[in-house]
């Protein structure tokens, strides 16, 4: 008897449970004892605002993906990609995996 696929509701419940589950904070032991981390660069609010404004006011407006995701947003995105409705990326990856050589032959190397 073939296995049945979980319903969209089951996927959504599982994704939501993962999303709201508290994430453990890394400890020094987990990160690596004896290591020293230096944060050499931090962006201030004015720099972030200027970057967003420059992107939005450009002739071809764009916004860096870093503006869309904080830690919770990143977890939400990962949960979303597990949903059945998010099949295009998985399908695309499968197509490239199965047909990479043929695609490469047809596309070629581009301008030289």
N, C-alpha and C positions, 0 to 999 in steps of 0.2 A: 504494500500500500504506500503510495507516494506521500512524502511529508507535506503537511499543509503550511503555507506561509503565515506568519503572524499577521494579524490585522493592523491597519494603520493606527488604530487606537492603542494597540499593544506597543507598537514602536514609539508612539507619542508618550505613553505613560513611562516607558523605560527611559526615554530621552529626558523627560522632565525629572524623573527620580535622580538620574545622574547629575542633572544640572543643579538641583537644589541640595544635593548631598554635600555636606561640609567637606572641603578639600583639606587634607592634612598639610600643615606648614612644614617645609623642610627643616631638618635640624642640622647642626654643624656636622654631626656624624654622617647624615645622609648626603650632605653636600661634599664633604671631604675634610677631615680634620687636618689642621695645619695649613690650609689654603687661606690666602688673603685676597679679598676681592676689592678692587678699587673702582669706583664709579667716576670715570673721568669726564663724562659728558652728561649734562642734564639740560633739557630744554625748558626754558621758562615760558610762562603763559604768553608773553608778548611775542616770542619767537614762534610759538605754535600758531598764534592768531595771524601773524604775518605770513606764515607758510600757507595756511588755509586760505587766506584772502588772496594771495598771489595765484594760487591754483584756481580759485573760483573766478578771478578776473582775467585769466589768460584767454587768448583767442579760442583755444580749444580747452574749455574748463575741465579741470580734473581735481580730485581730492585723493590724497594718499590714504591707502587702506588703514593706516595706523590710527586715523581719526574715528574709525568705525567700531573698533574693538578694544574694550578694557578686558580685565581678566574674566569677568562674568560673560561679556560678549563673546570672547573666544570660546568659552565652554558652551555657550548657547550654539555657536556656529558648529562646533564639533557634534553636538547633539542633533542638530538639524541635518547634518550630512548623513546620519544614520537612518533617517526617515525614508520610507519607500518612495516618496515624492521627489527625493533628491537623486533619482537614478541617472540623470544625464551625465554627471561627472564620472560615476562608476562605469556607465556604458562606454563613454569616451575612452577611459583608461583601458577597458577590455578590448576595444577595437584597436587601439594603438598597440597593445600588447600582442594581439594575435596577428596584426598585419603591418607591423613596423617596417619590415624589410621591403614589402611591396610599396608602401607609402613613400619610403625613402627613395626608392628607384624612380617613382613617378614624379616626385617633387624635385629631385636632383639636388645639386649643391648650391644652387643660386648663382648670382653674378660672381665672376672671378676677377 
